[in-house]
Amino acid sequence: MLYGTKFRFPVKVDDKIFPTNDPNITVVSFIGKTNLVNQFPTKITCINDYFKHPIFQNSEISEESSIEGYFCSKKKVLFLYCNNIYDTNTLLMLDKLEFDNLFEKGFLHYFSNLRDTSTRHLIFLFLVSHICVVTNASSNFDLNYIQLFKTLDSVRIKLQSSVAEVLKTVPGLPKDWLTLGRLCSPRVLFYFEQRPPVLDDNLKSLQHLMEDQIYRLLRKCRVITNVCTNSLFAIPSNQEFVFFKPKQQDRFTFLLDLLNDTFEIGDSENSNDFREFLNQHIVLAQTEGFSDNVGRHIGPSIFVGFQLLRSILDVEGQFSEARCLKVLPLALAAYQENLPSHYSSQYHENKKTQAKALLSSHGRGPAVQKFLGRLDVECDRFWRNGRRMCEFPSIIGNPCIQPVHRVLGEENGENKLSVLPHMSGVRYVSACSCGRRQANREDPYDVKYANYDFYRLIEEECCGRLRHITFPIFKPSSEHFEAAKLKGSSKSMHFAKDVEKLITGTEDLSLGPDENEFPALSVDHLSQVAADDHEDSQTSLGKGEAAEAIDEENMIEITGTHEQPTISTRDFSTTEYLPCMLHVHSPVGILPRYSSWSLVCLGSSSLYSHNAGLSDQPGFLTGSGFLLPWDIPVRLQHNESNSLEGRRTHNIGYSGKGKRAKQGQHEFTVKVFIGVEYECPRGHRFMSSSPGRVLKATGAGLVKDSAQLITQNDVPLYLPCPCPYNRGGKALIAQLMRLHVVTPKAAVHVTIDPKVRPAPPPCPEFITGFSEPVQLSPSSYWILRFPYVYEDENQIYTLPKESSRAAQHGYLLKGTCGVVELANE
């Protein structure tokens, strides 16, 4: 929205044009040349572009040289521009002269008069302006400006005493204004009307090269000097002063920017916007003033604003502002001391608090609050100028420590930002799917990397050659497919967004040793299949008194045969995939694009020795690398047929006599070894002896517990890790990551059908996707790897925050393991 009034010099200016009494008014003038093909002078275009509104519309003039102005009371800026001989529309005035007079007196006569008037107006603008914008008609710097600047400076020096005498007639003017005859040495900015033929990525580099060229040229010609008071103008030493006109916006972008500016919503400025380019100099002029002196031995620069009546009457306020103005650079220096290249918002606020404390302790009077606000703005500007940290939270909740950036494939309004992946700097230690190799893993920012990509990469060097069970996943029928639109889905990250885990926090969270410290993995050892089965994994028939001691309540009765579940792609969609993990409430017929689970066979059951434990699995805590024996009393029920073909009996594949309590039944005991493995972020691993308890074998490697409580109860998904390392006394949380199963050599199949509820209700139960339990081959060592994180349509489920209640947060539901009869070929 616009707030202001237009006027014209040298007629008397009405006092109503300046309704504000604020002393911080900045004068910005526009001078220069105009391209022949432009309808409006470039100076008018600059002002209109700044406001994104046609402030000046009429390009026809009736005077040979004039100064027009516009005062914006909202921004406290007075805009002036000069129509003179260097504009095309001024030269067109010569057509109004009678041809005889022009022929008699000649063109140079009229041109000289026009140039004399225009030069007077230019001198006036340099005397009353804080900022001068010099326009160039092309993309090159006009060297004719150098001679013009020298002429104006020479005239200014000669008229300095005369101007000072006139100013002395005005009561109450500051001494510096009377001495110099002007408000300050104005800061000059250069506006190039035409854009050079370069790419957008190279435009900023070309702008800096143009600044260096102009600075060296003006210094060489002595147009500018070390002490800006002795020069016609000054140019900033640490801010941009060259601007190339951007490409023409399309209609939609122009209307959107106009809408945002009109209703003051959003931020329509971008890195190549003239308003932002000019505003940084206006804000500096209204707050600190310009200090463009350079060199080793320089005095203070002189910058006079319109602070007349207030400077005479408010002596106490002036003392307070002078004191705070002296302390403000010290506070800024305290904020900028020992800063990293980029830092977080919390670190920024802490440094800003320190700087404010310094200003509050050394500042005096009522101006302290005003300068605290200025300090806050300056610190924010310094931080946002390329020093902000991304801070986008990972799945676990750790902030990204990269500079503010874009992610590949992400589209937003800040296209100038570099494309970088998110990275929190936190590294965890995780084992592969089979558990034989550990590696450092980056803090995950997406579920696919957490549950699939990390294990796929590490499998290439470890368990890639082993036998894997393929889980149901989406298989597209063409290149055109999309994610299914699920009802009620409102994805949100389910983790703590506290900003406390920042620079200092990531140092403690850098977990685990280097990857080269992990033991190498022998694939040959994984591929060994022993000729004889392990004695502890064999079945044992009940004989005599031992057979009579079989627990009838825990007897598993097998009445039929089951085959390995198959996956039929005809039952699932080939054009839509599930954008999350499978759970019991997932829509029927839609599968995910990748599996978050893994089921791998290490080889023969003889790979595990119950006396030695898991000797080839790194990271296990002492006394915890053992599986639990599970003695399963089984009653095998044979189905009889009365058909003419006769009876068929099932061979259970066991040498020995079984107890026959009833006709057609066999009772025997199957020994299975089971282990539920937990893994903490530091890579420490341990087995559980019962729900919520850590397995601890004796010094001789004797395990007294059985897997009965593990298989018949819900198993906690999370447990506090008993490792000796912790953060500030707070134990790390270990997560259930693997289920170890050593199957027996018997006429039965051990089956697994895991269901995981990672959080309290209403969290759904996550499943593998098989319609039936998965049958594990006999006499084999199988490992089921669970997902690292769980995701449904609405949120992502990760580790609980409180380690004290971790065991009650999520569960692996009972009924995961079972036994079925081995099918006959």
Phi, psi and omega in degrees: 000144184260140176226107180168179183219143176268155177201175182222136170270162000266017177295162183295132182272129180287139179295339180291345179294329181251081183284344185271148175258006181292131183282344185273070177256130181252134179258120179241122180245153181237123178227167176136195185249160184239142177295147183294332186270355183281141176286321178249152171299148181301328180297322177292321180297323179298314180294318178295322178293326180296317181270352185053041182202139181287083178295312179248125184243323186275121180267355180277135180233156181245002180239155182289332176200136183206163177239123176248152184219165177213126180253121178259106183290334180291314180270353180058047181230133175256116180261129177233142172217152186246123169273119185214195187294343183272006178252146183296318183293337176287319179295333179291347176296335181297338178292338181280345179286148176294138185297324181295316179296320179294322180289324183287313184270339178089157182293322183297331179297310180291320182296322179295318178296318178296318181293325179295315179294319180296322180294323177299317180293323179294319177299318179300317181295321179291337180277331187251000187258149169268326181227134175239125177258117182260119183268145176241137186285344182228195178267005179248151178285128182281114182291343178294341178297330184298314179294322178297317179297319179297320180295314180297321180293321179296317179293321180299317181297319181290329182267000186300314181293322180294319179295320179298321179296321179293320182293334180293341179284348179264119183288145172086007180285146179298153182296322181297323179293319180293325183288314184273336183078013179202164182294317181191177168278106190297148176273129184256132175242149184246126181247122181256123188290327182255143180271132179293152182283071178228165178288160181298326181292334182262356184294320180295321178293320178295324178298317179293323177295321178294321177299316179297320181294315180295318181298313180296323181293315180292325177291320181295322181273004178061030174284325174241151182226180179296321180260110187292340179296332181273000184247163177297321180206179178225160174237146184292145180267339184228022176223157180290138178227012177237133180224129175259134181298127182287172177294156180294131179286151172286167187297320182294315181295320179297315180294324179293317178297320179295321178294315180297321182287325183291316182262005176054048176243146178069188179230099184276001181278150174225179188291348180239042183250134183293327180297315179295320179300316182281328183297324182297329177279325179294316180298319179295321179294326182276347182251296186257334190085169184270142174223081187259013175291145177231164180111176185273318183247091182230154176262178180291143177281155183251125181220114185248125173255188182271058179253074189267291185296322181294323181291336181276320188268317188269079181290317180297318179295323178294322177296317180297316180292322178296320179294313180293325178295330178284327182276335183305313177299327178293321178292320177296320178296323177295323177293320185277358184287129175056038178277141172287174182297325173209150188208168188278170179292326179292317177297322177298316179293323178295315178295324179292324177296320177296318180294321178293324178296321178295317180293321181292325182283330183257342178282159182222148170085187186290344183281356183299313181298321178298316182284336172296322175295319177296319178297319178299316180294317182294319179294319178296319179295319179296321181288320182284347181274066174084012182240007180283145174267148183298308177064015176292127186286143174282180178298322180286335179116005179274138184282150176289132183261007176286159170299161179306128189208174172254156175260146181305126181090354180273134180244123175211184183283349183258065184289348179283346181290149179287155180264114181221152173281153174293143179206121182271346184083353179272133180235136178249167177246124180225150175268161180285186184297321181275349177084002184274350183219135176250150180207158174285139177234142178287152176300120188286142175247356174213155186293326182297319177292321183293319188258344188227304188297317182299314182288328178294321180291318182284337177293336180298334181255003186221270192264020180292334182272352182281167181282126179243147171268127181277124180273157179295122177225166182287133177234106184289150177267349179205181180282348183257102177212164185208168178285141179291142178271110184265141180287139176074012181275127176221085188299131176212146181285125183261074177202168181288133178255025180295139181273008182289338180270079184239224187304309182290327181290325183290337177295320179284337183270358177285094196263149168082162178282179177292157184294329182286354177274348180283145180294146179290154185254132177262110179290328179299323180294325178292332185273354181292137173234111184291149181287323181255146178280152181293139185294331181283344182260004178281163175273158178225120179286147177286125180233141174057228183291328179296323180291328181286342183275007181294133182285115181292330183290327182264010180293132176258118182261123182252118185249357182203184180244150180230145177253163180300131181295138179253157181251118179256117181288346179290340182272357186234155181291143177248009179237343179231140178239159180279122184281010179217194179273158179287138173215177189293340181257009179293148178297145183287140174087009180235130183242156176285165182283340180213161180262134176271357180252165175210136177230116187229144177257118181284334182145214183290158178294342179289352176295336180256129175247122183291340177279321182270335182079203182272084184282336183255020178247107185285156172094354183285140176291154184300130178080007183244000183268055180226150173265159182261134177286141179232101178272114185252111171289124186238133172248114184268116182262119179268130177276131180257147181238136180258020181287168181294339182287347179098186184270153174234129177247154182261129176277118184279355175071038181223135179271116181143169182261132175262158179284127180252095177284324179225162180292134179084009181238146172235137176242129179205171182248133178249130179258119178238145176252128185229143175215130173260116189257133175250150183220129180262168183299339178275359179092005176284136183235149177202155176264162178249134179275332177200166183305115178091000182239145180271134179290135179220104179279164178287172180299331179274005179082023181269127178254118183268344184274162173239170183272011184300314181290331179291318186278339185255005181223163172292137182254129179302139178280336182229143177218148172296135182281132179276014182295153185287347182262142178207173179253106176059034179084356181264117184293145174288155181259125176265149185240141175295115186242336184216149172240115179267132179223121173253112186274152181275166173270091184206173182276039179224158173250132167277131182245153174229139178214076187285142172227125186239130171246099190282357181208164179298157178305148012271028178298134181285170176265124183270140185231170183277332181111348177285142179283339180228162176300146180278129180268129179265138182295148181293158175052048183222163178248112183246147175228123174260119176265132179271163177297150177285320173226163181238141186219128171246198185291339189249333186198173177248133182255124181232195182300144176291160182281321185263119179290335182292332180247021183295323184293338179261009186276311183216164186216150160268115189289150182293160184093012180293318184253146177205181182222135174228161182288144178288126183287142176282145179287000000 
